[in-house]
Amino acid sequence: MTRYIAVVNTGASTLKLALMEVGLDGVWQRQRFEYDWHPSEHAGDLLRTALESLEATPDAIGHRVVHGGAELVEPTTLTPQLETELEALVPLAPLHNGPAVAAIREVRKIYPRLPAVAVFDTTFHAYRPPASMRYALRQDTVDAFAIRRYGFHGIAHASLVDGLADAEGIPIDEVSAVTLQLGAGCSACAVQHGRSIETSMGFTPLEGLVMATRSGDVDPAIVLRLMRAGYDADRIEDELTRRAGLLALCGLTDMREILAAESRGQANARLALDLFCHRIVLMVGGYLTLLGGEGALVFGGGIGTNAPRIRERVAQGLSAWGVMLDPVLNQRNQPGRLSTNSSRPVFALRTEEEHVIAREVDRHLG
């Protein structure tokens, strides 16, 4: 049986729509569109136009949802009640869950009878060891606010695991790697036997690496200092999620522009790149330790697959871990293996979230 699934993938400012064909032979992308996305009174018109552009009427809809909270850890059929539950999680992922809920409601108006399934970024990380999931906080506080290190970008990391298994010709349960999803949002994941055992994002997608407008790791006392200076919660959230990261360091968020600015000798651009790569090196080195020194290194995301100079800087920082790039392959900038024969395996692979979402929707619907 062949099933057509329309995958709706909302980001902080983009809408990706793909028509996927799922059959006995696998998952195939038939069409894909990407739009600027700002939930508003015109959001329904955009979605209707996009869905009408599909060459086949879908049998089901799959929605990427960043945060599923403590309870929603597997793909789930969407209902109005579930939409309300997802809306309550918006404060935990303000850049993503709000747009996702808006898209879910608009698509339901267009296709009220089609089955729709939420696929969560948190699912891939939901079964990590307790030491990876827990913060050192009192149990009553943890229980009252469902506080844990959820992890995000799980769909992207699952896609990179799939891609590495295909590239190396091994089953998924034999994959050992550190995967890097580097784009506007950035995260790292330690993968052992094809499963996430550690990841850099935590209670929200704010924790971890430096990102385009997100700070990544900061001392929690900074938040207290800002509160005592009169900042309210909304202003602190804005400072950390929309005005921090690369933007705060050099005034730019597009990696191509930052690299060009560094080439022109701009010191703040160099600092931004140094800090960006420094945090990645620290994270990858720690994750390789968790993996017993074994495993490949996989670059994914818009930066990971399109910025040879970033890969080169990260590789130089990880030379003690046997990471050496073939300069010709790295500059060629095509998906595949980038390392020398004597190096730990290093790959740049396309992140194909829509394939993972379609596969999970098909499994959920049976």
Order of alpha helices (4+ residues) and beta strands (2+ residues): beta-beta-beta-alpha-beta-beta-alpha-alpha-beta-alpha-alpha-alpha-beta-beta-beta-alpha-alpha-alpha-alpha-alpha-beta-alpha-alpha-alpha-beta-beta-alpha
